[in-house]
Amino acid sequence: MNAPLPLSAAALARRGFLSRASGGLGGLALGSLLAPAAAAPAAGPPATGAPATGWTGVVQPFHVPPKAKRVIWLYMAGGMTHLDTFDHKPKLAAMTGQPMPESFTKGQQIAQLQGQALTCLGPQHPFTRAGRSGQEISTVFPEIAARIADRIAIVRSLHTEAINHDPAHTFMNTGSMISGRPSAGSWLWYGLGSDAADLPGFVVMVSTGRFGQSQPIASRQWHSGLLPSRFQGVEFRSKGDPVLYVGRPAGVTPARQRDVVDAVSRLDRLRGEVIDDPEIAARLAQYELAFRMQSSVPELVDLSDEPASTFDLYGTKGGDGSFAANCLLARRLAERGVRFIQLYHRDWDHHGAVKDHVKGTAAEVDRGAAALVEDLARRGMLDETLVVFGTEFGRTPMAQGNGRDHHMKAFSVWLAGGGIKGGVTHGATDDLGYGVVENPVTVHDLHATLLHLLGIDHTRLTIRAQGRDFRLTDVHGHVVHDLIS
């Protein structure tokens, strides 16, 4: 009774028929994954702005005319203090050492300071007016102020829903504090595809400083979640080979390895004819990408073609694990068509010694961030690259010893390129920098704006799972049109 049917009988059975039919559809999908150029539309783009040849995403044509092609997200992990960087508060400075007015904090969620006496702590560094636009920027960022102030839009009115690091990272990356949702980079790769045939569409790099508590960054922050696994971000190491085992073993030629990849692919295709599992197609695509990366990754990190002026601009020769070196590599990844590049710098958790440590951490990222924007601009790439410089939450205007606690009610980010107005400031916090009082921006709003700049209506990029439609912005989000040029 339980003996397997012969192949001919199984082929006639309902389950066998459905499995083999779905395998055929899977084969068509697999063909588009492994040969995107062949699957791309032959005709030119329509007036609304269609993707270029090689585009493999699900959004076709674009929902709105795109202003950017890619994103480079400079992620200041640990909770960058807005009060000592981009949100000047003279009144808070005047109240340093005085009790924090209860009208600000009563009934509010506070992290480690809950139930303690709250004392005001003013900005620890002076602010200056920078550029022709007169942007107010702390002196801890001299390079950003001097070189790109007129190119960036500072948002001072961002707020979030999470008060501890991991859920705040998860919310900033996925639009939900619930683990398992797709990250923003995965959504973009899924929605728009990638122009990089031999590199992942979503690349992550992590650098670690020496002035703050370096909170861990879980790899699920760049996970594909509900999307197919092929859209998961790939972490490149900051030192040595960016990808482990990218080199071929001794004695193995490309042709021999090609034979192995082809043989495994044939076996997986046979299995796919029996089992309707979309992960088989994803696995095959990853095999092919890994094979191509054995040539593309060494070329990517070979900086011999970079002029001395580039190294002078970034202040690094590359490959040293620094944030600046990762910024240089991010520009090279952008040149090669990678859709979403995310650089974490783990050094912003300043519960103590905030004055000295903010200055030290800022110095670790200031030159690299300014150089990246300037480099993209001089290469004609900034207009099509959206650069985000942000964090998961802010820090309190109340002292935690000589540091600051986590703060979710207000924090600052800046954006540049990719359709962003330069030299503007959006939103405002109250006189003490505790809460937003003008043009509030949620994390969902930030995500909606990011997608809009890349040609996507955030309400229409969805995936059906678990009986409902999921999207990056869940059921929230509004595009911040005041930031868009």
LINZI-V948396 format. One record per pair of residues at least 24 apart in sequence whose C-alpha atoms are under 10 Angstrom apart, sorted by the first residue. I is the first residue (numbers start at 0). J is the second residue. Records with the same first field share a line. If there is no record, write none. Layout:
# LINZI-V948396
I=J ; J
This chain:
# LINZI-V948396
9=273
10=273
14=273 ; 274
15=272 ; 273 ; 274
16=272 ; 273
17=272 ; 273 ; 274 ; 275
18=271 ; 272 ; 273 ; 274 ; 275 ; 276
19=271 ; 272 ; 273 ; 274 ; 275
20=272 ; 273 ; 275
21=271 ; 272 ; 273 ; 274 ; 275 ; 276 ; 277
22=268 ; 269 ; 270 ; 271 ; 272 ; 273 ; 274 ; 275 ; 276 ; 277 ; 280
23=268 ; 271 ; 272 ; 275
24=272 ; 275
25=268 ; 271 ; 272 ; 275 ; 276 ; 277 ; 279 ; 280
26=268 ; 271 ; 272 ; 280
27=280
28=277 ; 280 ; 281
29=268 ; 277 ; 279 ; 280 ; 281 ; 282 ; 283 ; 284
30=280 ; 284
31=55 ; 284
32=192 ; 229 ; 280 ; 281 ; 283 ; 284 ; 285 ; 287 ; 288
33=196 ; 280 ; 281 ; 283 ; 284 ; 285 ; 286 ; 287 ; 288
34=196 ; 284
35=192 ; 193 ; 194 ; 196
36=194 ; 196
47=454
48=454
49=454
50=191 ; 192 ; 194
51=193 ; 194
52=194
53=192 ; 193 ; 194 ; 195 ; 196
54=190 ; 191 ; 192 ; 193 ; 194 ; 195 ; 196
55=188 ; 189 ; 190 ; 191 ; 192 ; 193 ; 194
56=186 ; 187 ; 188 ; 189 ; 190 ; 191 ; 192 ; 193
57=187 ; 188 ; 189 ; 190 ; 191 ; 192 ; 460 ; 461
58=187 ; 189 ; 190 ; 191 ; 192 ; 454 ; 455 ; 456 ; 459 ; 460
59=190 ; 191 ; 454 ; 455
60=191 ; 454 ; 455
61=190 ; 191 ; 451 ; 453 ; 454 ; 455 ; 456
62=451 ; 453 ; 454 ; 455 ; 456 ; 457 ; 459 ; 460
63=450 ; 451 ; 452 ; 453 ; 454 ; 455 ; 456
64=451 ; 452 ; 453 ; 454 ; 455
65=383 ; 417 ; 418 ; 450 ; 451 ; 452 ; 453 ; 454 ; 455
66=382 ; 383 ; 384 ; 385 ; 416 ; 417 ; 418 ; 419 ; 451 ; 452 ; 453 ; 454 ; 483 ; 484
67=380 ; 381 ; 382 ; 383 ; 384 ; 385 ; 386 ; 416 ; 417 ; 418 ; 419 ; 449 ; 450 ; 451 ; 452 ; 453 ; 454
68=191 ; 193 ; 194 ; 333 ; 336 ; 337 ; 338 ; 339 ; 380 ; 382 ; 383 ; 384 ; 385 ; 417 ; 452 ; 453 ; 454
69=184 ; 187 ; 188 ; 191 ; 193 ; 194 ; 200 ; 333 ; 336 ; 337 ; 338 ; 339 ; 340 ; 380 ; 381 ; 383 ; 384 ; 385 ; 386 ; 417 ; 449 ; 452 ; 453
70=184 ; 187 ; 201 ; 333 ; 337 ; 338 ; 339 ; 340 ; 341 ; 383 ; 384 ; 385 ; 386 ; 387 ; 416 ; 417 ; 449 ; 450 ; 452 ; 453
71=184 ; 202 ; 203 ; 326 ; 329 ; 330 ; 332 ; 333 ; 337 ; 338 ; 339 ; 340 ; 341 ; 342 ; 371 ; 384 ; 385 ; 386 ; 387 ; 388 ; 415
72=184 ; 203 ; 329 ; 339 ; 340 ; 341 ; 342 ; 343 ; 385 ; 386 ; 387 ; 388 ; 389 ; 390 ; 414
73=204 ; 322 ; 325 ; 326 ; 329 ; 340 ; 341 ; 342 ; 343 ; 344 ; 364 ; 368 ; 386 ; 387 ; 388 ; 389 ; 390 ; 413 ; 414
74=168 ; 205 ; 341 ; 342 ; 343 ; 344 ; 345 ; 387 ; 388 ; 389 ; 390 ; 391 ; 412
75=342 ; 343 ; 344 ; 345 ; 346 ; 347 ; 348 ; 360 ; 361 ; 364 ; 388 ; 389 ; 390 ; 391 ; 392 ; 412
76=164 ; 168 ; 205 ; 206 ; 207 ; 213 ; 214 ; 215 ; 216 ; 342 ; 343 ; 344 ; 345 ; 346 ; 347 ; 348 ; 389 ; 390 ; 391 ; 392
77=163 ; 164 ; 165 ; 167 ; 168 ; 211 ; 212 ; 213 ; 214 ; 215 ; 216 ; 343 ; 344 ; 345 ; 346 ; 347 ; 348 ; 349 ; 390 ; 391 ; 392 ; 393 ; 394 ; 405
78=162 ; 163 ; 164 ; 167 ; 168 ; 345 ; 346 ; 347 ; 348 ; 349 ; 389 ; 390 ; 391 ; 392 ; 393 ; 394 ; 403 ; 404 ; 405 ; 406 ; 407 ; 410
79=346 ; 347 ; 348 ; 349 ; 357 ; 360 ; 361 ; 389 ; 390 ; 391 ; 392 ; 393 ; 394 ; 405 ; 406 ; 410 ; 411 ; 412
80=122 ; 347 ; 348 ; 349 ; 353 ; 357 ; 390 ; 392 ; 393 ; 394 ; 395 ; 396 ; 403 ; 404 ; 405 ; 406 ; 409 ; 410 ; 411
81=122 ; 137 ; 155 ; 390 ; 392 ; 393 ; 394 ; 395 ; 396 ; 406 ; 409 ; 410 ; 411 ; 412 ; 432
82=120 ; 121 ; 122 ; 123 ; 124 ; 137 ; 155 ; 393 ; 394 ; 395 ; 396 ; 403 ; 409 ; 410 ; 411 ; 431 ; 432 ; 433
83=121 ; 122 ; 123 ; 124 ; 125 ; 126 ; 136 ; 137 ; 138 ; 139 ; 353 ; 354 ; 357 ; 358 ; 394 ; 396
84=122 ; 123 ; 124 ; 125 ; 126 ; 135 ; 136 ; 137 ; 138 ; 139 ; 140 ; 357 ; 358 ; 361 ; 411 ; 412
85=126 ; 134 ; 135 ; 136 ; 137 ; 138 ; 139 ; 140 ; 153 ; 154 ; 155 ; 410 ; 411 ; 412 ; 413 ; 424
86=122 ; 126 ; 135 ; 136 ; 137 ; 153 ; 154 ; 155 ; 156 ; 409 ; 410 ; 411 ; 412 ; 427 ; 428 ; 431 ; 432
87=121 ; 122 ; 124 ; 125 ; 126 ; 127 ; 135 ; 136 ; 137 ; 155 ; 428 ; 430 ; 431 ; 432
88=121 ; 122 ; 126 ; 396 ; 428 ; 429 ; 430 ; 431 ; 432
89=121 ; 122 ; 125 ; 126 ; 430 ; 431
90=121 ; 122 ; 429 ; 430 ; 431 ; 432
91=119 ; 120 ; 121 ; 122 ; 396 ; 397 ; 429 ; 430 ; 431 ; 432 ; 433
92=119 ; 120 ; 121 ; 122 ; 123 ; 396 ; 431
93=119 ; 120 ; 121 ; 122
94=118 ; 119 ; 120 ; 121 ; 431
95=119 ; 120 ; 121 ; 122 ; 396 ; 397 ; 398
96=120 ; 121 ; 397 ; 398
97=397
98=397
99=396 ; 397 ; 398 ; 431
100=431
103=429 ; 431 ; 433 ; 434
104=397 ; 433 ; 434
107=408
108=162 ; 406 ; 407 ; 408
109=162 ; 395 ; 404 ; 405 ; 406 ; 407 ; 408
110=162 ; 163 ; 395 ; 404 ; 405 ; 406 ; 407
111=162 ; 163 ; 350 ; 399 ; 403 ; 404 ; 405
112=395 ; 397 ; 398 ; 399 ; 403 ; 404 ; 405
115=399
116=397 ; 398 ; 399
117=396 ; 397 ; 398 ; 399
118=396 ; 397 ; 398 ; 399 ; 400
119=395 ; 396 ; 397 ; 398 ; 399 ; 431
120=395 ; 396 ; 397 ; 398 ; 399 ; 400 ; 401 ; 402 ; 403 ; 431
121=396 ; 397 ; 398 ; 431 ; 432
122=353 ; 354 ; 396
123=353 ; 354 ; 355 ; 357 ; 358
124=354 ; 355 ; 357 ; 358
129=422
130=422
131=422
132=421 ; 422 ; 423 ; 424
133=422 ; 423 ; 424
134=422 ; 423 ; 424
135=424
137=358 ; 361
138=358 ; 361
139=354 ; 357 ; 358 ; 359 ; 360 ; 361 ; 362 ; 365
140=358 ; 361 ; 362 ; 363 ; 364 ; 365 ; 366 ; 368 ; 369
141=361 ; 362 ; 365 ; 366 ; 369
142=362 ; 364 ; 365 ; 366 ; 367 ; 368 ; 369 ; 370
143=364 ; 365 ; 366 ; 367 ; 368 ; 369 ; 370 ; 372 ; 373
144=365 ; 369
145=369
146=366 ; 369 ; 370 ; 372 ; 373
147=368 ; 369 ; 370 ; 371 ; 372 ; 373 ; 415 ; 421 ; 422
148=369 ; 415 ; 421 ; 422 ; 423
149=415 ; 420 ; 421 ; 422 ; 423
150=372 ; 373 ; 376 ; 381 ; 413 ; 414 ; 415 ; 416 ; 419 ; 420 ; 421 ; 422 ; 423
151=372 ; 386 ; 387 ; 388 ; 412 ; 413 ; 414 ; 415 ; 416 ; 419 ; 420 ; 421 ; 422 ; 423 ; 424
152=387 ; 412 ; 413 ; 414 ; 415 ; 416 ; 419 ; 420 ; 421 ; 422 ; 423 ; 424 ; 425 ; 482 ; 483
153=388 ; 411 ; 412 ; 413 ; 414 ; 415 ; 420 ; 421 ; 422 ; 423 ; 424 ; 425 ; 426 ; 482
154=389 ; 410 ; 411 ; 412 ; 413 ; 414 ; 423 ; 424 ; 425 ; 426 ; 427 ; 438 ; 439 ; 440 ; 445 ; 482
155=409 ; 410 ; 411 ; 412 ; 413 ; 424 ; 425 ; 426 ; 427 ; 428 ; 432 ; 435 ; 437 ; 438 ; 439 ; 440
156=408 ; 409 ; 410 ; 411 ; 412 ; 424 ; 425 ; 426 ; 427 ; 428 ; 429 ; 432 ; 434 ; 435 ; 436 ; 437 ; 438 ; 439 ; 440 ; 441
157=392 ; 393 ; 407 ; 408 ; 409 ; 410 ; 411 ; 412 ; 425 ; 426 ; 427 ; 428 ; 434 ; 435 ; 438 ; 439 ; 440 ; 441 ; 442 ; 444 ; 445
158=391 ; 392 ; 393 ; 406 ; 407 ; 408 ; 409 ; 410 ; 411 ; 434 ; 435 ; 439 ; 440 ; 441 ; 442
159=391 ; 392 ; 393 ; 406 ; 407 ; 408 ; 409 ; 410 ; 440 ; 441 ; 442 ; 443
160=392 ; 407 ; 408 ; 441 ; 442
161=391 ; 392 ; 405 ; 406 ; 407 ; 408
162=391 ; 392 ; 393 ; 404 ; 405 ; 406 ; 407 ; 408
163=391 ; 392 ; 405 ; 406 ; 407
164=214 ; 215 ; 216 ; 348 ; 391 ; 392 ; 405
165=214 ; 215 ; 216 ; 217 ; 220 ; 391
166=391
167=390 ; 391 ; 392 ; 407
168=216 ; 217 ; 220 ; 390 ; 391 ; 392
169=216 ; 217 ; 219 ; 220 ; 221 ; 391
170=220 ; 391 ; 442 ; 443
171=220 ; 389 ; 390 ; 391 ; 392 ; 441 ; 442 ; 443 ; 445 ; 446
172=219 ; 220 ; 221 ; 222 ; 391 ; 442 ; 446 ; 471
173=219 ; 220 ; 221 ; 222 ; 223 ; 224 ; 442 ; 443 ; 446 ; 470 ; 471 ; 472 ; 473
174=442 ; 443 ; 444 ; 445 ; 446 ; 470 ; 471 ; 472 ; 473 ; 475 ; 476
175=442 ; 443 ; 471 ; 472 ; 473
178=219 ; 220 ; 222 ; 224
179=219 ; 220 ; 222 ; 223 ; 224 ; 225 ; 226
180=219 ; 220 ; 221 ; 222 ; 223 ; 224 ; 225 ; 226 ; 469 ; 470 ; 471
181=219 ; 220 ; 221 ; 222 ; 223 ; 224 ; 225 ; 226 ; 227 ; 228 ; 230 ; 231 ; 469 ; 470 ; 471
182=219 ; 220 ; 221 ; 222 ; 223 ; 224 ; 225 ; 226 ; 230 ; 231 ; 232 ; 471
183=220 ; 221 ; 222 ; 223 ; 232 ; 339 ; 446 ; 449 ; 450 ; 470 ; 471 ; 472
184=220 ; 221 ; 222 ; 223 ; 230 ; 231 ; 232 ; 338 ; 339 ; 340 ; 341
185=221 ; 222 ; 223 ; 224 ; 225 ; 226 ; 227 ; 228 ; 229 ; 230 ; 231 ; 232 ; 338 ; 339 ; 471
186=223 ; 224 ; 225 ; 226 ; 230 ; 231 ; 339 ; 450 ; 460 ; 461 ; 462 ; 470 ; 471
187=230 ; 338 ; 339 ; 449 ; 450 ; 453 ; 455 ; 460 ; 471
188=223 ; 229 ; 230 ; 231 ; 232 ; 337 ; 338 ; 339
189=223 ; 226 ; 227 ; 229 ; 230 ; 231 ; 460
190=230 ; 450 ; 454 ; 455 ; 460 ; 461
191=338 ; 453 ; 454 ; 455
192=230 ; 337 ; 338
193=335 ; 336 ; 337 ; 338 ; 339
194=333 ; 334 ; 335 ; 336 ; 337 ; 338
195=332 ; 333 ; 334 ; 335 ; 336 ; 337 ; 338
196=288 ; 291 ; 292 ; 295 ; 335 ; 336 ; 337
197=287 ; 288 ; 289 ; 290 ; 291 ; 292 ; 293 ; 294 ; 295 ; 296 ; 335 ; 336 ; 337
198=233 ; 288 ; 289 ; 291 ; 292 ; 293 ; 294 ; 295 ; 296 ; 299 ; 332 ; 335 ; 336 ; 337
199=229 ; 230 ; 231 ; 232 ; 233 ; 234 ; 285 ; 288 ; 289 ; 292 ; 332 ; 336 ; 337 ; 338 ; 339 ; 340
200=229 ; 230 ; 231 ; 232 ; 233 ; 332 ; 333 ; 335 ; 336 ; 337 ; 338 ; 339 ; 340
201=230 ; 231 ; 232 ; 233 ; 234 ; 332 ; 337 ; 338 ; 339 ; 340 ; 341
202=231 ; 232 ; 233 ; 234 ; 235 ; 329 ; 332 ; 337 ; 338 ; 339 ; 340 ; 341 ; 342
203=232 ; 233 ; 234 ; 235 ; 236 ; 237 ; 325 ; 329 ; 339 ; 340 ; 341 ; 342 ; 343
204=233 ; 234 ; 235 ; 236 ; 237 ; 241 ; 320 ; 322 ; 325 ; 326 ; 328 ; 329 ; 340 ; 341 ; 342 ; 343 ; 344
205=234 ; 235 ; 236 ; 237 ; 320 ; 321 ; 322 ; 325 ; 341 ; 342 ; 343 ; 344 ; 345
206=236 ; 237 ; 238 ; 319 ; 320 ; 321 ; 322 ; 323 ; 324 ; 325 ; 342 ; 343 ; 344 ; 345 ; 346 ; 363
207=237 ; 320 ; 321 ; 322 ; 343 ; 344 ; 345 ; 346 ; 347 ; 360 ; 363
208=320 ; 321 ; 322 ; 344 ; 345 ; 346 ; 347 ; 359 ; 360 ; 361 ; 363 ; 364
209=345 ; 346 ; 347 ; 356 ; 359 ; 360 ; 363
210=345 ; 346 ; 347 ; 348 ; 349 ; 352 ; 353 ; 355 ; 356 ; 357 ; 358 ; 359 ; 360 ; 361 ; 363
211=345 ; 346 ; 347 ; 348 ; 349 ; 350 ; 351 ; 352 ; 353 ; 356 ; 357 ; 359 ; 360
212=345 ; 346 ; 347 ; 348 ; 349 ; 350 ; 351
213=344 ; 345 ; 346 ; 347 ; 348 ; 349
214=345 ; 346 ; 347 ; 348
215=345
216=343 ; 344 ; 345
221=341
225=462 ; 463 ; 464 ; 465 ; 469 ; 470
226=461 ; 462 ; 463 ; 464 ; 469
227=277 ; 278 ; 280 ; 281 ; 282
228=277 ; 278 ; 280 ; 281 ; 282 ; 285
229=278 ; 280 ; 281 ; 282 ; 283 ; 284 ; 285 ; 288
230=281 ; 285
232=339 ; 340 ; 341
233=340
234=340 ; 341 ; 342
235=296 ; 325
236=318 ; 320 ; 325
237=317 ; 318 ; 319 ; 320 ; 321 ; 322 ; 324 ; 325 ; 328
238=317 ; 318 ; 319 ; 320 ; 321 ; 324 ; 325
239=300 ; 318 ; 319 ; 320
240=296 ; 297 ; 300 ; 318
241=296 ; 297 ; 299 ; 300 ; 318
242=289 ; 292 ; 293 ; 296 ; 297
244=293
245=289 ; 290 ; 291 ; 292 ; 293 ; 294 ; 295 ; 296 ; 297
246=290 ; 292 ; 293 ; 294 ; 296 ; 297
247=290 ; 293
253=290 ; 293 ; 294
256=290
257=287 ; 290
260=286 ; 287 ; 289 ; 290
261=286 ; 287
295=335
296=332
299=328 ; 331 ; 332 ; 335
300=327 ; 328 ; 331 ; 332
302=327 ; 328 ; 331
309=370 ; 374
310=370
311=370
312=366 ; 367 ; 369 ; 370 ; 371 ; 373 ; 374
313=365 ; 366 ; 367 ; 368 ; 369 ; 370 ; 371 ; 373 ; 374
314=366 ; 367 ; 370
315=366 ; 367
321=363 ; 364 ; 367
322=363 ; 364 ; 365 ; 366 ; 367 ; 368
323=363 ; 364 ; 365 ; 366 ; 367 ; 368 ; 369 ; 370 ; 371
324=367
325=367 ; 368 ; 371
326=364 ; 366 ; 367 ; 368 ; 369 ; 370 ; 371 ; 372
327=367 ; 368 ; 370 ; 371 ; 374
328=371
329=371
330=371 ; 372 ; 374 ; 375 ; 380 ; 384
333=375 ; 380 ; 384
334=375 ; 378 ; 380
338=384
339=384 ; 385
340=386
341=386 ; 387
342=388
343=389 ; 390
344=390
347=390 ; 393
348=393 ; 394 ; 402 ; 403 ; 404 ; 405
349=394 ; 399 ; 401 ; 402 ; 403 ; 404 ; 405
350=394 ; 395 ; 398 ; 399 ; 400 ; 401 ; 402 ; 403 ; 404 ; 405
351=398 ; 399 ; 400 ; 401 ; 402 ; 403 ; 404
352=399 ; 400 ; 401 ; 402 ; 403
353=398 ; 399 ; 400 ; 401 ; 402 ; 403
354=401 ; 402
356=402
357=402
372=415 ; 416
375=416
376=416
380=416 ; 417
381=415 ; 416 ; 417 ; 418
382=415 ; 416 ; 417 ; 418 ; 419
383=416 ; 417 ; 418 ; 452 ; 453
384=415 ; 416 ; 417 ; 418 ; 419 ; 452 ; 453
385=414 ; 415 ; 416 ; 417 ; 418 ; 419 ; 449 ; 452 ; 453
386=413 ; 414 ; 415 ; 416 ; 417 ; 419
387=412 ; 413 ; 414 ; 415 ; 416 ; 449
388=412 ; 413 ; 414 ; 415
389=413 ; 414
391=442
393=432 ; 433
394=432 ; 433
395=431 ; 432 ; 433
396=431 ; 432 ; 433
397=431 ; 432 ; 433
406=433 ; 434
407=433 ; 434
408=432 ; 433 ; 434 ; 435
409=433 ; 434 ; 435 ; 436 ; 439 ; 440 ; 441
410=434 ; 435 ; 440
412=445
414=449 ; 482
415=482
416=483 ; 484
417=449 ; 452 ; 453 ; 483 ; 484
418=451 ; 452 ; 453 ; 482 ; 483 ; 484
419=452 ; 480 ; 481 ; 482 ; 483 ; 484
420=481 ; 482 ; 483 ; 484
421=482 ; 483 ; 484
423=481 ; 482
424=481 ; 482
425=479 ; 481 ; 482
438=479 ; 481
439=479
440=476 ; 477 ; 478 ; 479
441=475 ; 476 ; 477 ; 479
442=472 ; 475 ; 476 ; 477
443=471 ; 472 ; 473 ; 474 ; 475 ; 476 ; 477 ; 478
444=472 ; 475 ; 476 ; 477 ; 478 ; 479
445=472 ; 476 ; 477 ; 478 ; 479
446=471 ; 472 ; 475 ; 476 ; 477 ; 478 ; 479
447=471 ; 472 ; 475 ; 476 ; 477 ; 478 ; 479
448=476 ; 477 ; 478 ; 479 ; 480 ; 482 ; 483
449=478 ; 479
450=478
451=477 ; 478 ; 479 ; 480 ; 483
452=478 ; 480 ; 483
